[in-house]
Amino acid sequence: MRKIILSVLGLLLIISAFLLAKNIVDNKQKPKPKYSKTKKTVFVEKVINKEIPIVIKASGNLVAKNKIELFSEVQGVLHTTQKEFKPGVNFLKAETLLNINSDEFYASLQSQKSNLINSITAIMPDIRLDFPKEFNKWQSYLNKFDVNKTTSELPVFSSDKEKYFVSGKGIRTNYFNVKNLEVKLKKYSIKAPYSGILTEAFVTDGTLVRAGQKLGEFIDPSIFEMEVSIKAAFADLLKIGNTVSLTNLTRTKAYKGRVLRVNGKVDLASQTVKVFIEVAHKDLKDGMYLEANIVAKSEKNAVEIPRKLLVNNNSVYTVKDSVLILKMVNPVYFNAETVVVKGLLNNTSVLIQSVPGAFDGMVVKVQKKH
């Protein structure tokens, strides 16, 4: 009985081993599953090299090119003219902006003029005796002297002796005192140096004005300057007279300007250069914020592409026979969103959209831009 049981177990073991071996052999002969490779679709366009203008973008505030701050050099009570001394009031060139009461000062001037006349009158007898040939010119000067008009220059001296005689009597000192007061009298009336508009006013009619007090601000609203900061690396590209396109913040209005001045000093902290742009338009206002596009120069045989397509700042992906090729290029200028590059041949197919996971030699499906 024992032999029968061992024989059956041995037979079962042989059968199991056979079935296991057969199963292993069958599994090795099964074909491996095939995986289909999917090609990524890329969008391309043909390169057309042309002359690309290098445009530097900047922004700044407008400042009136002709702007003066009005200060009083004398003291007195303010008297306005027929026009009010208030912001927004326009004045023509040479029109009086305001007057400061000068009655007391005018009386002092008239007194000095009288002293001058008296001094000259007192020396007339001596001139008749010592300088008979010069008497008529001094007599004529006295006859034409008018205290209500600007004092004329003293007669020309014919000799040093006459000059020393007149100077010794204090006449020249009196004369220059009068001229000094006449100059100061003009400062009691402030006139517009050019046609413009009052933008600030700190005094009103009847205000007691003191010497050195600021009265207001006056500008010419027909022409403006805008100061912008440009990277020092582009300073050599800027030329006086270069055209500048200006827009407001909403980009609804455009203006034309020109580079007026370029500062020769580089700011140590920001490494920028100050550039001054001149612009004129009736819609512009002092203090208005504008954006500027300054045409510095042009690059020939170049193409402008999005910055995101640039790989390692020196290469772009091109497509040839449905294969990506990493092509070296020469970036010549970076804008905020684009870059101007050289080194691509005409009709080269270049990507216009980034491809995630792209690599040199990658097989793709090409879709041309419509």
C-alpha positions as CSV (number, residue, x, y, z in Angstrom):
1,M,0.0,0.0,0.0
2,R,2.8,2.3,0.8
3,K,4.5,1.7,-2.5
4,I,1.2,2.5,-4.4
5,I,0.9,5.9,-2.5
6,L,4.5,6.9,-3.3
7,S,4.0,5.9,-7.0
8,V,0.9,8.1,-7.2
9,L,2.7,11.1,-5.6
10,G,5.7,10.7,-7.9
11,L,3.4,10.6,-10.9
12,L,1.6,13.8,-9.8
13,L,4.9,15.6,-9.2
14,I,6.0,14.7,-12.7
15,I,2.8,15.9,-14.3
16,S,2.9,19.2,-12.3
17,A,6.5,19.8,-13.4
18,F,5.6,19.2,-17.0
19,L,2.6,21.6,-16.8
20,L,4.8,24.3,-15.2
21,A,7.5,24.0,-17.8
22,K,4.9,24.2,-20.6
23,N,3.4,27.3,-19.1
24,I,6.8,29.0,-18.9
25,V,7.6,28.2,-22.5
26,D,4.2,29.5,-23.7
27,N,4.7,32.8,-21.9
28,K,8.1,33.4,-23.5
29,Q,6.6,32.9,-27.0
30,K,3.9,35.6,-26.5
31,P,4.6,38.7,-28.6
32,K,5.5,41.9,-26.7
33,P,2.8,44.6,-26.6
34,K,3.3,47.4,-29.1
35,Y,3.0,51.0,-27.9
36,S,2.2,53.7,-30.5
37,K,4.3,56.9,-30.3
38,T,2.3,60.2,-30.4
39,K,3.8,63.1,-32.2
40,K,3.4,66.6,-30.7
41,T,1.9,69.2,-32.9
42,V,3.9,72.4,-33.3
43,F,3.1,75.7,-35.0
44,V,5.8,77.3,-37.2
45,E,6.2,80.2,-39.6
46,K,8.8,81.1,-42.1
47,V,11.6,83.5,-41.2
48,I,11.7,86.7,-43.3
49,N,14.8,88.8,-42.4
50,K,14.3,92.5,-42.7
51,E,15.5,95.8,-41.1
52,I,14.2,95.9,-37.5
53,P,14.1,99.3,-35.7
54,I,15.5,99.1,-32.2
55,V,12.9,100.8,-30.0
56,I,13.7,101.7,-26.4
57,K,10.6,101.9,-24.2
58,A,10.6,104.4,-21.3
59,S,8.1,106.6,-19.4
60,G,8.1,109.8,-17.5
61,N,6.2,113.0,-16.6
62,L,5.9,116.1,-18.7
63,V,7.4,119.4,-17.5
64,A,6.9,122.7,-19.2
65,K,10.0,123.7,-21.0
66,N,9.5,127.3,-20.1
67,K,8.6,127.5,-16.4
68,I,9.3,130.2,-13.9
69,E,8.6,130.5,-10.2
70,L,7.5,134.0,-9.3
71,F,9.2,135.6,-6.3
72,S,9.0,139.1,-4.9
73,E,12.3,141.1,-4.7
74,V,10.6,144.0,-3.0
75,Q,8.1,144.5,-0.2
76,G,4.6,146.1,-0.4
77,V,0.9,145.5,-0.7
78,L,-0.1,143.4,-3.7
79,H,-2.4,145.0,-6.4
80,T,-3.7,142.7,-9.1
81,T,-4.3,143.9,-12.6
82,Q,-7.6,143.6,-14.6
83,K,-7.0,139.9,-14.7
84,E,-7.1,137.9,-11.5
85,F,-3.9,136.4,-10.1
86,K,-5.3,132.8,-9.9
87,P,-4.3,129.4,-11.3
88,G,-5.6,128.9,-14.8
89,V,-5.6,132.5,-15.9
90,N,-3.8,133.2,-19.2
91,F,-1.5,136.1,-19.8
92,L,0.1,137.4,-23.0
93,K,3.8,138.2,-23.4
94,A,4.8,141.5,-21.6
95,E,1.3,141.6,-19.9
96,T,1.5,142.6,-16.2
97,L,0.9,139.7,-13.9
98,L,0.7,141.7,-10.7
99,N,1.7,145.1,-9.2
100,I,3.1,145.8,-5.7
101,N,2.3,149.2,-4.3
102,S,5.4,151.4,-4.9
103,D,4.2,154.8,-3.8
104,E,6.7,155.2,-1.0
105,F,9.6,153.9,-3.1
106,Y,8.6,156.1,-6.0
107,A,8.7,159.2,-3.7
108,S,12.2,158.2,-2.6
109,L,13.3,157.9,-6.3
110,Q,11.9,161.3,-7.1
111,S,13.9,162.8,-4.2
112,Q,17.1,161.3,-5.5
113,K,16.4,162.7,-8.9
114,S,16.0,166.1,-7.4
115,N,19.3,165.7,-5.6
116,L,21.0,164.9,-8.9
117,I,19.5,168.0,-10.6
118,N,20.5,170.2,-7.7
119,S,24.1,168.8,-7.8
120,I,24.5,169.5,-11.5
121,T,22.9,172.9,-11.2
122,A,25.4,173.8,-8.4
123,I,28.4,173.1,-10.6
124,M,27.2,175.0,-13.7
125,P,29.0,178.3,-12.8
126,D,32.3,176.5,-12.3
127,I,31.8,174.7,-15.6
128,R,31.2,178.0,-17.4
129,L,34.5,179.3,-16.0
130,D,36.7,176.3,-16.1
131,F,35.2,174.3,-19.0
132,P,33.5,176.9,-21.2
133,K,33.4,174.5,-24.2
134,E,31.5,171.9,-22.2
135,F,28.9,174.3,-20.7
136,N,26.3,173.8,-23.5
137,K,26.2,170.0,-23.2
138,W,25.6,170.2,-19.5
139,Q,23.0,173.0,-19.9
140,S,21.2,170.9,-22.6
141,Y,21.3,167.9,-20.2
142,L,19.5,169.9,-17.5
143,N,17.0,171.3,-19.9
144,K,16.0,167.8,-21.1
145,F,15.9,166.3,-17.6
146,D,12.4,165.0,-16.7
147,V,11.8,163.5,-13.3
148,N,8.9,161.5,-14.6
149,K,11.0,159.7,-17.2
150,T,13.9,157.3,-17.1
151,T,17.1,159.2,-16.3
152,S,19.4,159.7,-19.3
153,E,23.1,159.0,-19.2
154,L,25.4,161.8,-18.1
155,P,27.1,163.8,-20.9
156,V,30.3,162.2,-22.2
157,F,33.4,163.6,-20.6
158,S,35.8,165.4,-22.9
159,S,38.8,165.2,-20.7
160,D,40.0,163.5,-17.5
161,K,40.1,166.9,-15.8
162,E,36.4,167.4,-16.4
163,K,35.7,163.8,-15.3
164,Y,37.6,164.3,-12.0
165,F,35.9,167.6,-11.4
166,V,32.3,166.2,-11.9
167,S,33.1,163.0,-9.9
168,G,34.6,165.1,-7.1
169,K,31.3,166.9,-6.7
170,G,29.5,163.6,-6.1
171,I,27.4,163.9,-9.3
172,R,28.3,160.4,-10.7
173,T,27.5,158.8,-7.3
174,N,24.1,160.6,-7.3
175,Y,23.5,159.5,-10.9
176,F,24.2,155.8,-10.2
177,N,22.0,155.9,-7.0
178,V,19.1,157.1,-9.2
179,K,19.7,154.4,-11.8
180,N,19.8,151.7,-9.1
181,L,16.5,152.9,-7.7
182,E,15.0,153.0,-11.2
183,V,16.0,149.4,-11.7
184,K,14.5,148.4,-8.4
185,L,11.2,150.3,-9.2
186,K,10.6,148.0,-12.2
187,K,10.5,145.1,-9.7
188,Y,7.3,146.4,-8.2
189,S,5.6,145.3,-11.4
190,I,6.0,141.7,-12.6
191,K,5.3,141.1,-16.3
192,A,4.9,137.9,-18.3
193,P,8.2,136.9,-20.0
194,Y,6.2,134.9,-22.6
195,S,2.6,134.0,-23.3
196,G,1.4,131.4,-20.9
197,I,-0.7,130.4,-18.0
198,L,-0.6,130.8,-14.2
199,T,-0.4,127.3,-12.6
200,E,0.1,128.3,-8.9
201,A,-0.8,131.4,-6.9
202,F,0.0,131.9,-3.3
203,V,-1.2,135.6,-2.8
204,T,-4.3,137.6,-3.4
205,D,-5.2,141.2,-3.9
206,G,-4.3,143.2,-0.7
207,T,-1.7,140.7,0.6
208,L,1.4,142.2,2.2
209,V,4.2,140.8,0.1
210,R,7.7,140.5,1.6
211,A,11.0,140.3,-0.2
212,G,11.9,136.7,-1.1
213,Q,8.3,135.5,-0.8
214,K,7.1,133.0,-3.5
215,L,4.1,134.4,-5.4
216,G,3.2,131.7,-7.8
217,E,4.3,129.7,-10.9
218,F,4.0,130.6,-14.6
219,I,4.5,128.3,-17.5
220,D,4.3,128.2,-21.3
221,P,1.8,125.4,-22.1
222,S,2.7,125.1,-25.7
223,I,6.0,123.0,-25.4
224,F,7.1,120.4,-22.9
225,E,10.1,118.3,-21.9
226,M,10.0,114.7,-20.6
227,E,12.9,113.2,-18.6
228,V,13.3,109.4,-19.0
229,S,16.0,107.0,-17.8
230,I,17.7,104.7,-20.3
231,K,20.1,101.9,-19.6
232,A,23.6,103.0,-20.0
233,A,24.3,100.1,-22.4
234,F,22.0,101.9,-24.9
235,A,23.4,105.4,-24.5
236,D,25.6,105.1,-27.5
237,L,22.6,104.3,-29.7
238,L,20.7,107.5,-28.8
239,K,21.2,110.5,-31.0
240,I,19.9,114.1,-30.6
241,G,17.0,114.5,-33.0
242,N,15.8,110.9,-32.9
243,T,12.1,110.5,-33.3
244,V,10.1,109.5,-30.3
245,S,6.5,108.1,-30.3
246,L,4.6,109.0,-27.1
247,T,1.3,107.7,-25.8
248,N,-0.9,108.3,-22.8
249,L,-1.5,105.6,-20.2
250,T,-4.7,104.4,-21.8
251,R,-3.0,104.4,-25.3
252,T,-5.9,106.3,-26.7
253,K,-3.8,109.3,-27.9
254,A,-0.4,109.4,-29.6
255,Y,2.1,112.3,-29.9
256,K,5.4,112.9,-31.7
257,G,8.5,114.1,-30.0
258,R,12.3,114.2,-30.5
259,V,15.4,113.6,-28.4
260,L,16.4,117.1,-27.2
261,R,19.4,116.3,-24.9
262,V,21.3,113.2,-23.6
263,N,23.1,113.6,-20.3
264,G,26.7,112.7,-20.4
265,K,26.7,111.3,-16.9
266,V,25.7,107.7,-15.9
267,D,23.8,107.4,-12.6
268,L,26.0,105.3,-10.3
269,A,23.1,103.5,-8.5
270,S,20.9,102.6,-11.4
271,Q,23.4,102.6,-14.2
272,T,21.1,104.7,-16.4
273,V,21.4,107.8,-18.5
274,K,19.0,110.8,-18.4
275,V,17.4,111.5,-21.8
276,F,15.3,114.6,-22.4
277,I,12.5,114.5,-24.9
278,E,10.8,117.5,-26.4
279,V,7.1,117.4,-27.4
280,A,4.5,120.0,-28.3
281,H,0.7,119.5,-28.5
282,K,-2.3,121.5,-27.4
283,D,-3.8,118.5,-25.4
284,L,-0.7,118.1,-23.2
285,K,-0.5,119.3,-19.7
286,D,2.3,119.9,-17.2
287,G,2.8,116.8,-15.0
288,M,1.1,114.4,-17.5
289,Y,2.5,110.9,-17.5
290,L,3.4,109.5,-20.9
291,E,5.1,106.4,-22.3
292,A,7.8,106.8,-24.9
293,N,9.1,104.6,-27.7
294,I,12.5,105.9,-28.7
295,V,13.9,104.7,-32.1
296,A,17.6,104.3,-31.4
297,K,18.8,102.5,-34.5
298,S,17.9,99.7,-37.0
299,E,19.3,96.2,-37.3
300,K,19.5,94.8,-40.8
301,N,18.9,91.1,-41.6
302,A,17.2,90.5,-38.3
303,V,13.9,89.0,-37.1
304,E,11.8,89.7,-34.0
305,I,10.4,86.8,-32.1
306,P,8.8,86.3,-28.6
307,R,11.3,86.1,-25.8
308,K,9.8,82.9,-24.5
309,L,11.0,81.0,-27.6
310,L,14.7,81.9,-26.8
311,V,16.5,78.9,-25.3
312,N,19.4,79.6,-22.9
313,N,19.4,83.2,-24.3
314,N,21.2,82.1,-27.5
315,S,19.2,79.5,-29.4
316,V,15.8,78.8,-30.9
317,Y,14.0,75.7,-32.1
318,T,13.7,75.3,-35.9
319,V,11.9,72.5,-37.8
320,K,13.3,70.6,-40.7
321,D,11.7,67.4,-42.1
322,S,9.4,67.2,-39.0
323,V,12.4,67.2,-36.7
324,L,13.2,69.9,-34.1
325,I,16.7,71.4,-34.5
326,L,18.2,73.7,-31.9
327,K,19.7,76.6,-33.8
328,M,22.2,79.1,-32.4
329,V,21.3,82.8,-32.9
330,N,22.7,86.2,-32.0
331,P,20.3,88.2,-29.8
332,V,20.9,91.9,-30.5
333,Y,18.2,93.6,-28.4
334,F,15.7,92.5,-25.8
335,N,12.3,94.1,-25.4
336,A,9.8,93.4,-22.6
337,E,8.1,90.6,-24.5
338,T,10.2,90.2,-27.7
339,V,13.8,89.8,-28.8
340,V,15.5,90.9,-32.0
341,V,17.8,88.1,-33.2
342,K,20.2,87.6,-36.2
343,G,21.6,84.4,-37.6
344,L,18.4,82.7,-39.0
345,L,18.2,82.1,-42.8
346,N,15.2,83.2,-44.8
347,N,12.4,80.7,-45.1
348,T,13.7,78.7,-42.1
349,S,10.7,77.3,-40.2
350,V,10.8,78.5,-36.6
351,L,8.5,77.7,-33.7
352,I,6.0,80.3,-32.7
353,Q,4.8,78.6,-29.6
354,S,6.8,76.9,-26.8
355,V,6.7,73.0,-26.8
356,P,6.9,71.4,-23.3
357,G,9.7,68.8,-23.1
358,A,11.2,69.8,-26.5
359,F,14.7,68.5,-27.3
360,D,17.0,68.6,-30.2
361,G,16.0,65.8,-32.7
362,M,12.5,65.5,-31.4
363,V,10.0,64.3,-34.1
364,V,7.0,66.5,-34.3
365,K,3.9,67.1,-36.4
366,V,4.1,70.5,-38.2
367,Q,1.2,72.9,-38.4
368,K,1.9,76.1,-40.3
369,K,0.5,79.4,-39.1
370,H,-2.5,80.6,-41.0
